[in-house]
Amino acid sequence: MTRPNKGSYPTVPVVVRGQHFPSIAATARHFGITSQSVHSCLENGRPDSIGTRGSYGPRLPFTIAGRQFKSKRGLARLLGYSQSGLSYRLSNDHGYALIESLVGKLPLES
């Protein structure tokens, strides 16, 4: 029998890609996501997708004009674009050149 915890989910051991966690809450804390996200993955039979940002996967560094950014989303915010707006501009040669030019004018981080 499981005992109730602070949240709405019972204390249930969780295994994600071979790593064992004592509860849904502990799993969520480890991956920096909500307990609801963990519970949803478990309900849908996808425990290995926990902590992978769903179908999008983890954020990967993005390089343009010889500069590396933590993500395309981060670059979009820095330039004042939405992520979809940046992606649209990068999808054609003229827009790519514009973004490359803007990135070249950004101050170097210290």
C-alpha positions, 0 to 999 in steps of 0.5 A, a space after each residue: 500500500 502506498 502512502 499519500 504525499 504532499 502532492 496529488 500523486 502516490 509515492 511510487 518508485 520510478 525507473 527512467 533509463 535504468 536510473 531508480 527514483 523513490 517517487 514521482 516527486 524525486 524524479 521530477 526534482 532530478 530532471 527539473 520538471 513538474 510531477 505532472 509531466 512525470 505522471 503524464 509520461 508514466 500514464 502514457 507508457 513512456 517512462 524513457 521520455 521523462 526529462 527529454 523535453 518530449 519529442 523535441 529532445 534536449 536543447 542543443 547549442 546553436 552556432 551561427 556566424 562563428 558564435 555559439 548560443 545555448 539554444 536557438 530560442 535564446 538567440 531569438 530572445 536576444 535579437 527580439 524575435 520569436 523562435 518561429 520568426 527566427 526559424 523563418 528568417 533562417 530558412 531563406 538565404 536573405 534572412 539568414 544573412 540578416 541574422 548573421 549580420 545581427 549576430 556579428 554586431 552583438 557584443 561578446 560575452 565576457 
